[in-house]
Amino acid sequence: MVIIYCEMHIDPAKKAEYLQRVRDAGIIPATNAEPGCVSYELADCAAGQGKLLIVERWESPAALPAHMKGANYAALMKLNAEYGLKGGATVYTAEPMTK
């Protein structure tokens, strides 16, 4: 499994509008329906006024190229640019814990 953790920063005055635009575009549910996507979440971080988190889980690295060339990724990147989001991502590989 691949986990991608993104911390993004936005002008707090623009955050509510940005989140509504993401919702209206249907980007999150559409990404969750992509092949290989285990979960894809965008969250408003309570710890920081202008901080947003994106946490993605993918079945394998093989699913990422198609996602990054797809319409959902392009739509989110367009909104991110329009609203001046800044930040970065860290990619992890993980194995499920066994009991």
Residue frames as qw, qx, qy, qz and C-alpha x, y, z in Angstrom:
[[0.000, 0.889, 0.459, 0.000, 0.00, 0.00, 0.00],
 [0.373, 0.265, -0.012, 0.889, 1.07, 3.57, -0.70],
 [0.209, -0.821, -0.459, 0.267, 0.10, 6.41, 1.62],
 [0.341, 0.429, 0.089, 0.832, 0.46, 10.01, 0.51],
 [0.316, -0.729, -0.444, 0.415, 0.30, 12.69, 3.19],
 [0.307, 0.507, 0.187, 0.783, -0.05, 16.29, 1.99],
 [0.220, -0.664, -0.392, 0.598, -0.01, 19.42, 4.12],
 [0.274, 0.544, 0.382, 0.695, -1.37, 22.37, 2.21],
 [0.179, -0.485, -0.356, 0.779, -1.70, 25.99, 3.26],
 [0.122, 0.624, 0.538, 0.553, -4.30, 28.47, 2.04],
 [0.078, -0.273, 0.163, -0.945, -5.28, 32.01, 2.94],
 [0.055, 0.275, 0.855, -0.436, -7.79, 31.43, 5.78],
 [0.361, 0.427, 0.161, -0.813, -10.17, 33.94, 4.21],
 [0.513, 0.347, -0.535, -0.575, -10.37, 31.75, 1.07],
 [0.079, -0.172, 0.976, -0.104, -10.58, 28.33, 2.74],
 [0.494, 0.324, 0.658, -0.467, -14.36, 27.94, 3.04],
 [0.586, 0.624, -0.106, -0.506, -14.91, 28.94, -0.59],
 [0.237, 0.495, -0.813, -0.196, -12.13, 26.59, -1.77],
 [0.234, -0.019, 0.945, -0.227, -13.58, 23.64, 0.15],
 [0.576, 0.477, 0.421, -0.513, -17.04, 24.34, -1.27],
 [0.499, 0.635, -0.400, -0.434, -15.63, 24.45, -4.80],
 [0.054, 0.315, -0.947, -0.041, -13.89, 21.10, -4.23],
 [0.405, 0.223, 0.799, -0.386, -17.20, 19.65, -2.96],
 [0.562, 0.599, 0.126, -0.556, -19.17, 21.13, -5.85],
 [0.376, 0.581, -0.634, -0.345, -16.70, 19.65, -8.36],
 [0.967, -0.076, 0.046, -0.238, -17.13, 16.16, -6.84],
 [0.394, 0.663, -0.628, 0.106, -13.37, 15.62, -6.86],
 [0.300, -0.413, 0.783, -0.354, -13.12, 13.62, -3.63],
 [0.796, 0.099, 0.507, -0.315, -15.83, 11.00, -4.33],
 [0.765, 0.605, -0.167, -0.142, -14.67, 10.69, -7.94],
 [0.211, 0.649, -0.713, 0.163, -11.08, 10.09, -6.83],
 [0.522, -0.255, 0.728, -0.365, -12.25, 7.51, -4.30],
 [0.859, 0.322, 0.288, -0.274, -13.87, 5.64, -7.22],
 [0.421, 0.715, -0.531, -0.172, -10.63, 5.49, -9.23],
 [0.949, 0.058, -0.305, 0.057, -9.01, 2.08, -9.77],
 [0.669, 0.158, -0.460, 0.562, -6.55, 1.29, -6.99],
 [0.126, -0.513, 0.260, -0.809, -7.77, 4.00, -4.60],
 [0.393, -0.292, -0.817, 0.305, -8.34, 2.69, -1.08],
 [0.163, -0.848, -0.449, 0.231, -9.26, 6.13, 0.30],
 [0.349, 0.331, 0.101, 0.871, -8.75, 9.77, -0.60],
 [0.290, -0.798, -0.495, 0.183, -9.63, 12.45, 1.95],
 [0.230, 0.488, -0.059, 0.840, -9.32, 16.22, 2.11],
 [0.485, -0.648, -0.545, 0.220, -9.63, 17.58, 5.63],
 [0.045, -0.848, 0.078, -0.522, -9.74, 20.99, 7.23],
 [0.611, 0.005, -0.588, 0.530, -7.10, 20.93, 9.96],
 [0.428, -0.840, -0.320, -0.093, -8.37, 22.21, 13.30],
 [0.685, -0.447, -0.054, 0.572, -4.80, 22.97, 14.40],
 [0.299, -0.237, 0.240, 0.893, -4.20, 25.68, 11.82],
 [0.372, 0.619, 0.275, -0.634, -6.49, 28.31, 10.34],
 [0.513, 0.655, -0.309, -0.461, -5.10, 27.94, 6.83],
 [0.118, -0.373, 0.914, 0.105, -3.97, 24.32, 6.96],
 [0.868, 0.172, -0.047, -0.464, -5.57, 21.54, 4.91],
 [0.390, -0.367, 0.841, 0.069, -4.61, 17.88, 4.84],
 [0.804, 0.303, -0.307, -0.410, -4.91, 15.39, 2.02],
 [0.437, -0.354, 0.824, -0.075, -4.40, 11.76, 2.98],
 [0.747, 0.353, -0.356, -0.437, -4.44, 9.23, 0.17],
 [0.567, -0.282, 0.774, -0.019, -4.17, 5.44, 0.34],
 [0.653, 0.479, -0.398, -0.432, -3.54, 3.47, -2.84],
 [0.989, -0.070, 0.109, -0.073, -3.35, -0.29, -3.33],
 [0.805, -0.096, 0.243, 0.533, 0.07, 0.02, -5.01],
 [0.166, -0.559, 0.236, 0.777, 2.38, 2.51, -6.70],
 [0.244, 0.170, 0.770, 0.564, 1.06, 1.24, -10.04],
 [0.068, 0.760, 0.646, -0.004, -2.23, 3.13, -9.47],
 [0.222, -0.709, -0.111, 0.660, -0.57, 6.53, -9.16],
 [0.207, -0.136, 0.487, 0.838, 0.42, 7.36, -12.76],
 [0.032, -0.508, -0.732, -0.452, -3.15, 7.02, -14.03],
 [0.255, -0.791, -0.476, 0.288, -4.45, 9.10, -11.11],
 [0.300, -0.594, 0.076, 0.742, -1.90, 11.85, -11.71],
 [0.094, -0.014, 0.595, 0.798, -2.81, 12.00, -15.42],
 [0.019, -0.533, -0.838, -0.116, -6.56, 11.94, -14.72],
 [0.085, -0.663, -0.324, -0.669, -9.30, 14.54, -14.69],
 [0.588, -0.747, -0.310, 0.006, -9.77, 14.53, -10.90],
 [0.660, -0.337, -0.017, 0.671, -6.12, 15.30, -10.21],
 [0.301, 0.314, 0.282, 0.855, -6.11, 18.00, -12.90],
 [0.268, -0.761, -0.387, -0.446, -9.26, 19.61, -11.45],
 [0.641, -0.698, -0.195, 0.253, -7.78, 19.71, -7.95],
 [0.593, -0.132, 0.114, 0.786, -4.45, 21.11, -9.20],
 [0.115, 0.553, 0.349, 0.748, -6.36, 23.84, -11.08],
 [0.445, -0.819, -0.287, -0.222, -8.26, 24.83, -7.93],
 [0.723, -0.474, -0.087, 0.495, -5.05, 24.68, -5.88],
 [0.450, 0.138, 0.192, 0.861, -3.38, 27.09, -8.29],
 [0.100, -0.687, -0.386, -0.607, -6.42, 29.37, -8.43],
 [0.557, -0.796, -0.178, -0.155, -6.53, 29.64, -4.62],
 [0.172, 0.786, -0.479, 0.351, -2.76, 29.84, -4.15],
 [0.900, -0.422, 0.087, -0.062, -2.34, 26.67, -2.11],
 [0.299, 0.682, -0.643, 0.181, 1.21, 25.89, -1.10],
 [0.763, -0.411, 0.438, -0.240, 2.63, 22.80, 0.52],
 [0.285, 0.482, -0.812, -0.166, 4.06, 19.43, -0.17],
 [0.934, -0.095, -0.099, -0.330, 3.55, 15.73, -0.03],
 [0.187, -0.497, 0.843, -0.083, 5.34, 12.79, 1.53],
 [0.830, 0.125, -0.396, -0.373, 4.90, 9.30, 0.10],
 [0.410, -0.419, 0.763, -0.273, 5.09, 6.24, 2.33],
 [0.626, 0.039, -0.724, -0.286, 4.82, 2.53, 1.67],
 [0.483, -0.324, 0.553, -0.596, 2.99, 0.51, 4.29],
 [0.382, -0.037, -0.915, -0.127, 2.04, -3.03, 5.13],
 [0.638, -0.523, -0.209, -0.525, -1.16, -3.89, 7.00],
 [0.213, -0.439, 0.738, -0.466, -0.69, -4.76, 10.66],
 [0.661, -0.138, -0.705, -0.217, -1.55, -8.31, 11.59],
 [0.620, -0.606, 0.175, -0.466, -2.97, -9.32, 14.95]]
